[in-house]
Amino acid sequence: MNTRATRHLVAIASLAGSLGAMTLAQEPAAPDTQLAPHNNVRKAIRWKQFNYTCEGGAKLTVYLSDQLAKIRYGDNVYLMKQTMSADGNRYSDGKVVWWGKGNGGFLQEDTPDGNGKMIVQGCQLEKPPATESVTGTVSYRQRMALPTNAVIHVQLLDVSIADVPAKVVAEESINLGQRQVPVPFELTFDAAKIDSKHNYSVSAKITVDNKPWFITDQSYPVLTNDKRSHVDLILKQVPAAKGS
């Protein structure tokens, strides 16, 4: 091969090498997978709690979320998944099964024949106590504003027995802040604590720096003997508080 041809081939090879280098330089770099944005944070599971009293007074708690169940019995906690069942709600972790039926249920060892050893049975759902409330407002007739640190104290009292201090059934303290009267209140109580044969009344007072400014000076009966569960209290100014 003559010198001229050799030079021509060398020039072509050099040009090809330059083009290849340019092509590589123009190719985008592979993404760094370690820096790529991602979100592997799982949402917190929200459980609904159900408390049971079982045979012998044993306590059992069931937490449910979608198809999951967390059973707490004694010192043990079982995390289970819902399984197929023709009767009731059945959850199992493969070793122990919780079978809830209506307001009852039982916990037993999970075996293929369904006759596993009973861990606890006769469980009945504990229902929260039924609650009722007395509502109303607290006000007074004087044309004056209360300071922001005033506190309204309202009580539901059992006044059935004369000459005996009234028993407090429910009470509420309200920080006045920027509000002025009338101020609403709500006294919530366990309905089972109300005796239809007893008499109940609502009383209130308004204090400033723990000193009484206004008090109820009459009876406001509620609930029993065909009385209402809503009452509007009109408080009387305490003489020592005049001009305060």
C-alpha positions in Angstrom: 0.0 0.0 0.0 1.4 3.4 -0.9 2.0 6.2 1.4 -0.9 8.3 0.1 -3.4 5.5 0.7 -2.1 4.8 4.2 -2.5 8.5 5.1 -6.1 8.4 3.8 -7.0 5.4 6.0 -5.4 6.9 9.1 -7.5 10.1 8.5 -10.7 8.1 8.2 -10.0 6.1 11.4 -9.2 9.3 13.3 -12.4 10.9 12.1 -14.4 7.8 13.1 -12.8 7.9 16.6 -13.7 11.6 17.0 -17.3 11.0 16.0 -17.6 8.1 18.4 -16.3 10.2 21.2 -18.8 12.9 20.4 -21.6 10.5 20.4 -20.7 9.1 23.8 -20.4 12.6 25.2 -23.9 13.5 24.0 -25.5 10.4 25.6 -27.3 11.3 28.9 -25.8 9.8 32.0 -27.6 6.9 33.6 -29.8 8.1 36.4 -28.5 7.6 40.0 -31.1 5.3 41.4 -29.9 6.0 44.9 -31.0 9.7 44.5 -34.2 9.1 42.6 -37.2 10.3 44.6 -39.3 7.7 46.2 -41.9 7.2 48.9 -41.8 4.0 50.9 -43.5 5.5 54.0 -46.5 3.4 54.9 -49.6 5.0 56.2 -50.4 4.4 59.9 -53.0 1.7 60.5 -56.1 3.0 62.1 -57.6 0.5 64.5 -61.1 0.4 66.0 -61.1 -0.9 69.6 -63.6 -3.4 71.0 -63.5 -4.5 74.6 -64.8 -7.9 75.8 -65.4 -9.6 79.1 -65.0 -13.3 78.9 -65.7 -16.4 81.0 -64.4 -16.0 84.5 -64.2 -12.2 84.1 -61.2 -12.3 81.8 -60.7 -9.3 79.7 -60.0 -9.4 75.9 -59.5 -6.5 73.5 -60.0 -6.7 69.7 -58.6 -4.0 67.4 -59.9 -4.1 63.8 -58.7 -2.5 60.6 -60.0 -3.6 57.2 -59.1 -7.3 57.0 -56.7 -7.2 60.0 -57.3 -8.0 63.6 -55.1 -7.5 66.6 -56.2 -9.5 69.7 -54.8 -8.7 73.1 -55.5 -11.3 75.8 -53.5 -11.5 79.0 -49.8 -11.0 78.1 -50.3 -12.1 74.5 -50.9 -10.1 71.4 -52.0 -11.9 68.2 -51.9 -10.2 64.8 -54.4 -12.0 62.5 -55.9 -11.8 59.0 -59.5 -12.3 58.2 -60.3 -15.7 56.7 -63.3 -17.2 54.9 -66.2 -18.1 57.2 -69.8 -18.9 56.6 -70.7 -17.8 60.1 -69.4 -14.7 62.0 -66.0 -12.9 61.6 -63.1 -15.2 61.7 -59.5 -14.1 62.0 -56.4 -16.3 62.3 -52.6 -16.1 62.4 -52.4 -19.8 61.5 -52.0 -20.9 65.1 -54.7 -19.0 67.0 -58.2 -18.0 65.8 -60.5 -15.3 67.0 -64.1 -15.9 66.0 -66.5 -13.1 66.6 -70.2 -13.7 66.4 -72.6 -10.8 67.0 -71.7 -9.3 70.3 -69.8 -12.4 71.4 -66.7 -14.4 70.5 -64.0 -16.8 71.5 -60.3 -17.4 71.1 -59.0 -20.9 70.4 -56.1 -22.8 68.8 -56.5 -23.0 65.0 -56.5 -26.6 63.8 -57.7 -28.1 60.4 -60.6 -29.8 62.1 -61.8 -26.7 63.9 -61.7 -28.4 67.2 -58.6 -26.7 68.6 -58.1 -26.1 72.3 -60.2 -23.3 73.7 -58.1 -20.5 75.0 -61.0 -18.3 76.3 -64.7 -18.4 75.5 -67.9 -16.7 76.5 -66.6 -13.3 75.5 -69.3 -10.6 75.4 -68.8 -7.1 74.0 -68.7 -4.4 76.6 -71.0 -1.5 75.7 -70.1 2.0 76.7 -72.5 3.5 79.3 -75.4 5.4 77.8 -75.0 9.1 78.3 -77.4 12.0 78.6 -76.9 15.7 79.0 -78.4 18.8 80.5 -77.9 21.9 78.4 -78.6 25.6 79.0 -77.1 29.1 79.3 -75.7 31.2 82.0 -76.5 34.9 82.2 -77.2 37.8 84.5 -79.3 41.0 84.3 -76.7 43.7 85.2 -75.3 45.8 82.4 -71.6 45.1 83.0 -68.9 43.2 81.2 -66.9 40.5 82.9 -63.1 40.4 82.8 -61.5 37.8 80.5 -60.2 35.7 83.4 -63.7 35.1 84.7 -64.7 31.4 85.1 -68.2 29.9 85.0 -68.8 26.9 87.1 -72.0 24.8 86.4 -73.1 21.7 88.4 -75.9 19.2 88.1 -76.9 18.3 91.6 -78.9 15.6 93.3 -80.9 17.5 95.8 -83.3 14.8 97.0 -82.4 14.7 100.7 -83.1 17.9 102.7 -80.5 19.2 105.1 -77.8 17.1 103.4 -75.2 18.6 101.1 -76.2 18.0 97.4 -74.4 15.3 95.5 -72.6 16.5 92.4 -73.7 14.4 89.4 -71.8 16.3 86.7 -70.0 19.6 86.4 -68.3 21.9 83.9 -65.9 24.9 84.2 -65.8 27.4 81.4 -63.1 30.0 80.9 -64.9 33.1 79.7 -62.1 34.7 77.6 -63.5 37.2 75.1 -67.1 35.9 75.4 -69.9 37.6 77.3 -73.2 36.3 78.6 -75.3 34.4 77.8 -72.8 31.5 77.7 -73.9 28.0 76.7 -73.1 24.9 78.8 -73.6 21.2 78.5 -73.4 18.7 81.4 -72.9 15.1 80.3 -73.6 12.3 82.7 -74.1 8.5 82.9 -77.8 7.9 82.4 -77.7 5.0 84.8 -76.8 7.4 87.7 -80.2 9.2 87.4 -82.9 7.9 89.8 -86.4 8.7 88.6 -87.5 9.1 92.3 -84.8 11.7 93.0 -84.8 15.5 92.4 -82.1 17.2 90.4 -81.2 20.8 90.0 -78.6 22.9 88.2 -76.6 25.6 89.9 -73.9 28.0 88.7 -71.5 30.7 89.8 -69.1 33.1 88.1 -65.8 33.7 89.8 -62.9 36.2 89.1 -59.6 35.3 90.8 -61.4 32.6 92.7 -63.8 35.2 94.2 -67.6 34.8 93.5 -69.1 37.6 91.4 -72.4 36.0 90.5 -74.4 33.0 91.8 -77.7 31.2 91.4 -80.1 32.3 94.1 -83.0 30.0 93.2 -83.6 26.4 92.3 -83.5 25.3 88.6 -85.0 21.7 88.6 -84.3 19.4 85.7 -84.8 15.8 84.4 -87.2 14.1 86.7 -90.8 14.8 87.6 -91.5 15.9 84.0 -88.8 18.6 84.1 -86.9 19.6 81.1 -83.2 18.9 80.3 -82.6 22.5 79.1 -82.5 25.4 81.5 -81.5 29.1 81.2 -79.8 30.3 84.4 -80.1 33.9 85.6 -77.4 34.6 88.2 -77.5 37.2 90.9 -74.6 39.5 91.6 -72.8 38.9 94.9 -73.0 42.2 96.9 -69.2 42.2 97.6 -68.6 42.2 93.8 -70.5 45.4 93.1 -68.3 48.0 91.6 -65.4 45.5 91.2 
